[in-house]
Amino acid sequence: MRNIIWFQCRLQIKLLNGMKLLSYIERMLLSLQEEPLAALLKSGTALAQAGAAWVLATLATGLESNTHNTANQIKIAAAGAITPLVTMLTSGNEPGQAGAAAALAGLAEKNLENQVAIAAAGAIEPLVALVRGGSEGAKEQAAGALRNLAANNDVNKVAIAAAGGIAALLELVRG
């Protein structure tokens, strides 16, 4: 749900004001700083944790579709966000689980170091479980995270297969 809202906001912003406004909004999000957001993942309310996860997802991916922001990916990982995001995959509410999966997907996109760190933090099995039994939004985000974890990473591909990820993804595609 929140992913749809972000997408609609991005689309409306593009239609109304173009790139200058997108750049402004990204600067506003960056002013929130990664460290307090990562801390909020550990100690905030469920709603605050979900919101922080979605903001981190946006920062990691950038505001443009089909992009990633390497500098933000590095800052977010260095701020200690990976472990609490992985914890949220199993202990968070539905928006929190979807937000955590989206943030992990953004952190893993085209970033081998983050792919390794996310897998080492134990994210693969909970992501596969979300693909199998999460909400529709969580399933979508978890599938994206698994895709990004597997990209150019043979070790993660084997781990995803061993966790039953291939069967879970096929079930998702078949609907």
ABEGO torsion letter per residue (X at the ends): XAAAAAAAAAAAAAAAAEAAAAAAAAAAAAAAEAAAAAAAAAABBAAAAAAAAAAAAAAAAEABBGBBBAAAAAAAAAAGAAAAAAAAAAABBAAAAAAAAAAAAAAABGBAAAAAAAAAAGAAAAAAAAAAABBAAAAAAAAAAAAAAABGBAAAAAAAAAAGAAAAAAAAAAX
